[in-house]
């Protein structure tokens, strides 16, 4: 794995017995000795620590000094209302392209004098170039390369982090704040990618491993690999960029309209003004031809990414396909998400996924498959 | 007990053999979440896919270790596929079969040879 990068926790992963795999240009832990199933259940029952240091952290600093100008500038690239994003709050966002497709999804946090964004590892170089090209008249794009990123998720996360960074317990879902600690200044958001209450913690490089060790010493905390991260996020109905959403899927098709505030829709105060707005807004008007939906197989066989979906038990052409599929350890059943023709996207519709040449019944289902436990 | 290069074990029991996968194979697969078994009475040929296993990682097939007829399957696995991870070489057997030619076993590895094979 010669050309792969490592996060600051590489040695710790090996010490913990992780199985390392290439992921988005990094060598990352896919699982620890406990294994995917136990790690998944542990995170839901206690607290799971994830190394997400491969993700991109970027500061957008307004040239004017007024963070509202940075928010307005970033609105050129995302269909979100960032002007309304209050200081100390974070919001889910995505970069669109001219065809209305998605270039990446990200989190945008508003601090007192800058925006802080976290983007996917595989997209970060492109995202940074994209922001530099489009925003440099208004903001300085500053990649943060000297900080690690940890996620602590699960019902035990609050107590574990509060012990090391007093004050975090008072945060609500999607709050961001900085905390002094024995591990330097932590930039903390109350968010994550598991459907659990929890935190993402940006920490100076030198303090990353000591903080990770200190968190793992807290009662109930255990390391969680990419394998369980994937089944956790799928149970929570959250998209994986590159699988469930990509440059060919619009936010309307991807059922991500909840993330597009009124101000950026037709008739809104700042309607349009992002790449592909014409496509997205007209699709919003007319309805998309296909939709991302949850799919629950009626049998026990998982329907994995690539499985073709049909309206009938035999005959006919595929009306969709699965983009993510796995076994859900908490729901104790297989689960998938994918795109199906809008006419077949109603909750409760029985469709058929073709697994090993046989069409197996699958129901269109509400997501999340397991209710989130965010602290609102 | 005999072993194949496909990480199956075969335990002779009277005139049939009990077939499962090795602990080594189970560990490589990761947590097993789904097992699809053949119908008893099915005639199978060596290397024919007879069992589908899905783990948290991927789907894999188990092939018939020799020509013969499936006489019984372990229905308990369908309800509790995790048994494969807990007791691969014991309770989590997959099927029993009657070999067309019992001497097929003679060509398979014994435990020492299998251990060397996976080392």
Interface residues (C-beta under 8 A of the other chain):
Chain A: X31 X35 X36 X37 X38 X227 X231 X300 X301 X302 X304 X326 X327 X329 X334 X356
Chain B: X30 X31 X33 X34 X36 X52 X54 X56 X57 X58 X59 X78 X81 X82 X85
